[in-house]
Amino acid sequence: MEQGIGRRYLLGCCIALVALANPVGVPLAGDDKKALEVARQLVIDAGYEPVMAGDLKAAQIFDSYTPFHTTGMSASEVRRLLVEKPAPIFTK
């Protein structure tokens, strides 16, 4: 039993290190610089990495029904997709 607990602890530490090396990215967009700074700090305080996407119009790129939505992808993956501008998964 002791060995199982040790393995789980080690696995948890490894997962934590991977999360530190590749934090989840949260795309942010807006026209109000003060509001963006507040949102940016909230994302950091929550343990994620803010990825600035541009003005408010840019938010449609990562709206619901896009590959960005609730995926938990890393900040580098978010940056890559912001450049690629993928199409929505579902059409309305």
N, C-alpha and C positions, 0 to 999 in steps of 0.2 A: 504494500500500500504506500509506503514512504516513497518508493521509486516512482510510482504513478503520479504522486503529487509533485515530485521534482521535475518530471517530464512536462507536466502541464504548466508549471511555473516557467520553465525554460521556453516552452512554446509561446506563452504569453509575453515573455520578454522579447522574443524574436519578432512577434507581431508588432509590438510597440516600437521596436527599432525600425521596422519597415515603414510604419506609419509616420515616424519622425523624418525618415529619409524621403518619403513620398506623401506629404500631407494632402488630404482631400482639398481640391480646389473649389471655391465658390465664386462663380462669375458675378460681377457687379457692373451695373450700367446706370447712368443717370445724368441729369443736367444740373443738379444742385450740388455743388462741390462740398458744401458743409454736410449735407445729408449723406453723400458718398463717404466722407471721412468717418462719420458716425457708424455707417453700415460696415465699412472696412474694419473698424476697431471691434465691432461686435463679432465679426467673423473670426478675427484673430483671437479674441477672448474666448470664443467657443472652441478653439483648438484647430481651426481650419486655416487655409491660405487663401486670401482674397486675390482674385484675378480680375483686374480692371479691363472691362470690355469696351468702354467708350461711352457715348452719349445714350440717352434713354431709347432712342430708335434702335440701338444695337441690342437692346434687351430681347427683341423678338427672336434673335438667333438662339437664345438659350431658354426660351419660354417652355411651358408644358408641351408635351408631345414631341420633344426634340431629344436627341441622344444625351443631352446634358442632364435631363430631368431625373433626379434621385438615383444617380448611378454610383456616386462615391468615387468618381475618377480623380486621379491626382491633378495637381495644379498644372503640371506640364502637359497632361492630356487635354485639360480644358483649354490651355493656350493653343494647342495644335488644332483643336476643333473650331476655335474662334476664327482661325485663319481659313479653314476649309469650309466653314459655314454650311453644315449639313442640312439636308431637307428634313422637314418634320416627319415623324414616324407615322402619324395619322393625318389625314386631311379632313377638314371640316366641311 
